[in-house]
């Protein structure tokens, strides 16, 4: 297991996945087994590598042996552009990726991996704020801005920073099983594995503002997503007239109340589609859409996907037990 670092690397892109694998080693060893991962941080020239946080990492030189590596993880960080412009590093990465059983990138490490050609023709994700730039720079890569991580064959990519921990837990689960991944997650006090299709940030978080004037209202809306969330009802809950509420809400959030409600309902439906086997029609009712067709139009508008397509791609329950009921 190798993690590629470089000057200006984001420290959590390196240490987050490393700690997941190290904790997996400890868990296996406690059970009397042989630790499965041999961990290595590698960088051009080796030695001390300054992270973007100012903390130096001790790195080995880039391996030059013909022997392959099981897993190669490419970290990201502010220094990624300089790293991607280094022809020697890119040549090494291209060769090393070809020797690896699987390759992964964390956050903007996708830029470095894409520069090597390893992502050409594949689906990939990076930090949400860099997805547009990534798509322009690497048109041969099919960028998906929403997932926190995704897999395309032997190549895995993840979104911003902490999503590297989610990705590493998914790799541990693939290697050692769900029980071990759960034990590692409990030890690290994190979720076992957020579904790869989960949004990089929630609709409620996206609606938050500096003053968060409508924070209490948003919490109420999330708790009552299947109820009446019409403009009169929202204005009454906010203690304002409909006209005043509409004006202030748009000024505060940049969205109309109707669009905010739609986003919250789509988020709730996505979670149910991914984590349950309830019929799509019932999910539409529970999430306040009323009709399945209404939910379908919202999914197409916001996600460019139908509810059925979303479940087929991200529904853990359906993947484990066959097709879910429609």
N, C-alpha and C positions, 0 to 999 in steps of 0.2 A: 504494500500500500504506500504510494508516493503522493505527496501533496506538493505541487509546484508553487513556489513563492518567488517574489521579486521585490526590489526596492519600491516602497510605497504600497505594499500589499495591505489589504484590510485584515487586521489581525484576527477578527472573529471568523473570517472566511477560512482561515487556517486552523485555528484552535477549536472552533465549534465542531466540525467533522472529526478532527483528531480525538477530541474528548469522547465523542460517541464511540469510536472504534476502540479507544483505550478502555472505556468502561465495559465494552463487550468482552475484551480480553480478560478483564478482572472478573467478570461474571462467570465466564467459562472456567477460568483457573480455580475459582472458589468451588466449583462443582467437580474438580479433579481432572478437568480436561486440559488440553494444550491450547494456549492462546492462539486464535486463528489469524490475527493480523500482526504483521511486522511493519511498524510505522516509520516513515521517513519523510522529513521535510527537505526538499531539494531546491537549489537555486543555482543560477549560473555563477560559477566561481566558488560557491559554498561560503562558509564562514558566517559572519554576522550580517543579517539582512534587516534593514530598518523598516518597520511597518509604518503605516500612515498615522498610527497613534503615537509614534515615537519610541515604542518598545521594540527592542531588537530581538530577532529570532535567530537561533543557531541552526544553520542549514548545512546539509551535505552537498558536495558538488553534484552536478547533473550526472546520473549514472551513464556510463559509456559501455557497459557490458552488453553483449548480444542477447543475454537472457531477458525474457519478457517480464512484465510486471502484471500482477492480477488487476489492480485498480489504480488508475491515475486520476487524481483530483486536481483541477486547475482553479486556484483561488483568484479573486478579483481585487479591486481596490483602485485608488487614484493613480497608481503607477502603471496601470494596465496598458495605456496607450504607448508609453515608452517601451514596455516589454513587447508589445505586439509589433513594434517597429524594429526590433532587434532580429536581423535575419538569422543569426546563429541560434538564438533561442527558438525561433519558429521552426527552423530545420530540425532541431532536436525534438521539439514537441511533436512535429509531424511523424518522425520516426518512432518516437516512444509511444504515441497514441496507437500506431499500427501494431505495436508489440503487445499492447494491453488487452486483457479480456474485456474490460469495460473502462469507459472514460467518463468523467463527470466534471462539470464546472459549477462554481458557486458565484452567484451574483454577476458582476461584470467580467468574471473569468471567462464568460461566454465569448467576449471579444477576442481574447487570446486564443481560445480554442477554435473559433471561427477563422482567425487569421491563418491557422495551420491547415485549413481545409477540412477539418474533421466534422464540421457541421453542414457541409454542402449537401443540399437535397434533403436535409432532416428538419424536423420540428425542433424548436428550441425556445427557451425563455431566459430572460435576464431581469434585472431590477426594473420595475415598472417605469421609472423615470428615464431609462435609457433605451426602452424598446423601439421608439421611433428612430433614434439615431442608429441603433443596431440594424434595423431593417433597411435603412438607406445605405449603410456601409457594406452590408452583406446580403445582397439581393438573392443569392442562391440558397439562403436559409429561410425556412418558413417560421417566422416569428409569431409566437402566441403570447400576448401580453398579460393574460389573466392568471394562469396557473402558478402555484408556488414552486412546483417542480414538475418535470415531465420526463418521460423516457421514450426514446426512439431507437429501438434495437439495443445495441450495447452502449449507447451514448445517453447520458443523463445530464440535464441542465436544471438549474434552480434559480429562483428569484433572489431578492435582496437579503443578504447577510444571514439572518437567523433561519432562512429557508434552507441553508446548507445543513443545518441540524436535522430538519425534516428529511432531506434527501439522504443524509447519512443513516438515519434510522430506517429508511426504506431499504437501503442497501444491506444493513444488518439483518433486517427481516428476510430479505431474499436469501442471504447466506446462511443464517442460523435459525430462522424461524421466528414466528410471532412472539412466542414466549420469551425468548432472549431479548428481542427488541422491546417488549413491554417492560422487562426488568431494567433495561438500560434507561428507558424513558422515566420510569418511576424513580430511579436513582438520581437522575439529572433534574427531576421535577419539571418535566415538560410533557406535552401531549405525546402519545405514542407516535402517531404519524398523521398530521393533517392530510386529508386527501389531496393528491397532487393537483386536482382540479379546483381546489378551494381558491378563492380570490386572494390576491396579494394583500389587499386591505379590504375591510368590510364596508358595506354601504353606510352603516352608522358612523364609522370612523371618517369616511369621506364627507359626511355631512357636518362633522364637527368644525367649528371655527374658533378663532382666538377667544372671543367672548362667550361662545357656546350659549347664546341667548335661548336657543330652543332645545337645549340638552335634555331637560325634563320631558319635553314633548316627544322627542325622538325615542327616549326610553319607553314612554307609554305606547308609542306607535309600534315599536318592536314587540312589546308584550301583547299587543292587540292587533297583530298584523292581519288576522282573518276577520276582524270586525269592521264596522262602518268607519272608514277613514276619509269620508267626503270632506269637502272644503268647509261646510257649516260645522261639522263635528270637530274638525281640527281647530277651527277658529274658536269654538266654544271651549275646547280643552285648554287653549292658550290664553283664554280670557280676553279676546280681542274681537273686533268686528271683522267680517269676512274681507272687506276691502283693505283694512289696515293690516290684517294678518298676511294676506297675499303679498302686499307690497314689501313689508318688512322681511318676510320669509325669503323672497327672491333676493333682496339686498344682502341678507345674511349668508345664504347658502349658495346662491347662484342657480338654484333650481326652483321651478314652480312646486307647490305642494303636491300636485298630482304626480309629477315626475319623481319626487322623493319617495312617495308612497310606492310607486312602481318598482323602484330600486330595492326598497326594503322587502317587498313581497317576492321579487325575483331571488333575492338572497336567501330568504326563508325557504323558498321552493327548491333552490339548488341544494341546500343542506338535506332536505327530506329526500330528494331524488338520489343523492349520493349515499345516504346512510340508512334508508329504509326501503322496503319493497311495497310500499303503499301504491295503489293505482294512481296514475297521473291525474285522472279526473278528480279523485278525492284530494290530492295534494292541491290542485287548483282551487277547490272549495275551501280547504283549510287555510290557505294562504291569502284568501280574500279576492281571488280573481273571478270567482263565480263560475265562469265557463272555461273549459279546457282551451278553447280557441283563443280566448283573451290572454291566457298565460302563454300560449304558443307565440302570439304576436309580440308580447313583451320580451320573451327569450330571443326571438329573432332580432328584435331591435337592439337589445343590449348586449347579447352574447353571440349573435350570428349563428345560433344553434337552436334546434327545437328541444323541448324537454326530453323527448325520447332519445335524441342524439346525445344530449348531455349525460343522461343516465347510462347509456351504453358505453360512454368513454370513461366516466368518473364514478359510476355507481359501484361501490365496493360490495354491497350486498348482492347485486345482480351478477357481478363477476364471480362471486363465490358460489352462487346457487343457481346459475342459469338465468334465462330471460325473466325480467320482472313483469308483472301484470301491467297492462296499459290502462 
